[in-house]
Amino acid sequence: MSAHLDLFVATLAALFPIANPFGNAAIFQSLTKDNTPDERRSFARRGAIYMVAILVVFFVAGTAIVNFFGISLPGIRIAGGLIISRYAFAQLNPKPEHTHPSNEHAEATAKTDIAFSPLAMPLLAGPGAIAAAMSLSTRVSTQGVTPHGVVIAGITLVGTACWLILRESDAIMKRLGVIGANALTKIMGFLLLCIGVQLVIDGVLGLKL
């Protein structure tokens, strides 16, 4: 049971900082400033559902994708670690263009429905989150059905947390403010960097030199 709990916590630790719902709450507010409260709640709910669906698909198909392209387990861990580390550095040194460039913001603002793009992808389930899901897939590929269910449960919980945080983004941002949201983003960025570096270390140690 402890191994499953460790896997569940590892899933949350890997995906929640990358999804960064507190940091994305400010972007969500900006993108939906002209929408009604019901529309914003709908965007938050469907965006979280799309996010979970995207990550579950890449998690379930991760091993097949790796095998199809002939990518080794150390290779996917190193690549995933580098991508995750890049996102971590961006969160530790936040700049608007790192998360949502101005041209993308203008295009997204003009959309009538932002639930799938850009909310679910790339804000919540971007390349970093997909890389993490595929890394988790290679970790449990030979461990049977239960570990897969544990990871999917973790993904679902992260998606639920993102939905709740985005749904209540107005109240949360009023309490946190920009400074508080940035502080949380940097804390999650540091945790994310540790995860990325550990993935790279695991990948290097797994290489047959």
C-alpha positions in Angstrom: 0.0 0.0 0.0 2.8 2.4 0.8 4.2 2.0 -2.7 0.9 3.0 -4.2 0.7 6.0 -1.8 4.2 7.0 -2.9 3.1 6.8 -6.5 0.0 8.8 -5.9 2.0 11.5 -4.1 4.6 11.5 -6.9 1.9 12.0 -9.5 0.5 15.0 -7.6 4.0 16.4 -7.0 4.9 16.1 -10.6 1.7 17.5 -12.2 0.3 20.1 -9.9 3.3 22.5 -10.1 3.4 22.2 -13.9 -0.4 22.9 -14.2 0.3 25.8 -11.8 -3.4 26.7 -11.3 -2.6 29.6 -8.9 -0.3 31.2 -11.5 -2.8 30.5 -14.3 -5.7 32.0 -12.3 -4.5 35.5 -13.2 -4.3 34.6 -16.9 -7.7 32.9 -16.7 -9.1 36.1 -15.2 -7.6 38.2 -18.0 -8.9 35.9 -20.7 -12.5 35.8 -19.3 -12.9 39.4 -18.1 -15.7 40.0 -20.6 -17.5 36.7 -19.9 -20.4 36.1 -17.5 -19.8 34.2 -14.2 -21.7 31.1 -15.7 -19.5 31.1 -18.8 -16.3 31.4 -16.7 -17.4 28.5 -14.5 -18.2 26.5 -17.6 -14.7 27.2 -19.1 -13.0 26.2 -15.8 -15.0 22.9 -15.6 -14.5 21.9 -19.2 -10.9 23.0 -19.3 -10.2 20.8 -16.3 -12.0 17.9 -18.0 -10.0 18.4 -21.2 -6.8 18.6 -19.2 -7.5 15.2 -17.4 -8.4 13.6 -20.7 -5.2 14.8 -22.5 -3.0 13.6 -19.7 -4.7 10.3 -19.2 -4.4 9.6 -23.0 -0.7 10.4 -23.0 -0.2 8.4 -19.8 -2.0 5.3 -21.1 -0.4 5.5 -24.5 3.0 6.6 -23.2 4.7 3.2 -23.3 3.3 2.5 -26.7 4.6 5.9 -28.0 8.0 5.2 -26.5 8.2 1.7 -28.0 7.0 2.9 -31.4 9.7 5.5 -31.7 12.3 3.3 -30.1 13.0 5.6 -27.2 14.7 4.1 -24.2 13.4 4.5 -20.7 16.5 6.6 -19.7 16.0 8.7 -22.8 12.4 9.6 -21.9 13.4 10.3 -18.3 16.2 12.6 -19.4 14.0 14.4 -22.0 11.1 14.7 -19.6 13.5 16.0 -16.8 14.9 18.6 -19.1 11.5 19.8 -20.3 10.2 19.9 -16.7 13.3 21.8 -15.6 12.7 24.4 -18.3 9.2 25.0 -17.0 10.6 25.2 -13.5 13.2 27.9 -14.5 10.4 29.8 -16.2 8.3 29.7 -13.0 11.3 30.7 -10.8 11.9 33.7 -13.1 8.4 34.5 -14.4 8.0 36.7 -17.4 4.7 37.2 -19.3 6.1 35.7 -22.5 7.1 32.5 -20.8 3.6 31.5 -20.0 1.3 33.4 -22.4 2.9 35.5 -25.2 1.0 38.7 -26.1 0.0 37.5 -29.6 -1.4 34.3 -28.1 -3.2 36.3 -25.5 -4.8 38.5 -28.1 -5.9 35.5 -30.1 -7.3 33.8 -27.0 -9.2 36.9 -25.9 -11.0 37.0 -29.2 -12.2 33.3 -28.9 -15.7 32.6 -27.7 -14.6 29.4 -26.0 -11.2 29.0 -24.4 -11.9 25.8 -22.6 -9.7 23.6 -24.8 -7.3 26.1 -26.2 -5.5 27.9 -24.6 -6.9 26.8 -21.2 -6.5 23.0 -21.3 -3.7 23.1 -23.8 -1.1 24.6 -23.4 -1.8 26.3 -20.0 -2.9 23.3 -17.9 -1.7 20.4 -20.0 1.2 21.7 -22.0 4.4 19.9 -23.1 5.8 19.8 -19.5 2.7 18.0 -18.1 2.6 15.6 -21.1 6.2 14.8 -20.6 5.5 14.1 -16.9 2.6 11.9 -17.7 4.7 9.9 -20.2 7.5 9.6 -17.6 5.0 8.2 -15.1 3.8 5.8 -17.8 7.3 4.3 -18.3 7.6 4.0 -14.5 4.5 1.8 -14.1 4.5 0.1 -17.5 5.2 -3.4 -16.0 3.5 -3.0 -12.6 0.0 -4.1 -13.5 -3.4 -2.5 -13.5 -3.5 -1.0 -9.9 -0.5 1.4 -10.3 -2.1 2.7 -13.5 -5.3 3.4 -11.6 -3.3 5.2 -8.9 -1.7 7.5 -11.4 -5.1 8.2 -13.2 -6.6 9.0 -9.8 -3.8 11.4 -9.2 -4.3 13.1 -12.6 -8.0 13.4 -11.8 -7.3 14.9 -8.4 -5.0 17.5 -10.0 -7.6 18.3 -12.6 -10.3 18.7 -9.9 -8.0 21.1 -8.0 -7.4 23.1 -11.1 -11.1 23.3 -11.7 -11.9 24.5 -8.2 -9.1 27.1 -8.1 -10.0 28.5 -11.5 -13.7 28.5 -10.6 -12.9 30.6 -7.5 -10.1 32.6 -9.2 -11.7 36.0 -8.3 -11.8 35.2 -4.6 -8.4 33.6 -4.6 -6.7 36.4 -6.4 -8.3 39.0 -4.1 -6.8 37.2 -1.1 -3.4 36.3 -2.6 -2.9 39.3 -4.9 -0.3 39.2 -7.6 2.6 39.0 -5.1 1.1 36.0 -3.3 0.4 34.2 -6.6 3.9 34.8 -7.8 5.3 33.6 -4.5 3.3 30.3 -4.8 4.5 30.0 -8.4 8.1 30.2 -7.4 7.7 27.7 -4.6 6.1 25.2 -7.1 8.8 26.1 -9.6 11.5 25.0 -7.1 9.7 21.7 -6.4 9.4 21.2 -10.1 13.1 21.8 -10.6 13.9 19.2 -8.0 11.7 16.7 -9.8 13.2 17.5 -13.2 16.7 17.2 -12.0 15.9 13.8 -10.3 14.4 12.5 -13.5 17.6 13.5 -15.4 19.7 11.7 -12.7 17.6 8.6 -12.9 17.9 8.6 -16.7 21.7 9.0 -16.6 22.1 6.3 -14.0 20.0 4.0 -16.2 22.2 4.4 -19.2 24.3 1.4 -20.2 27.7 3.0 -20.5 
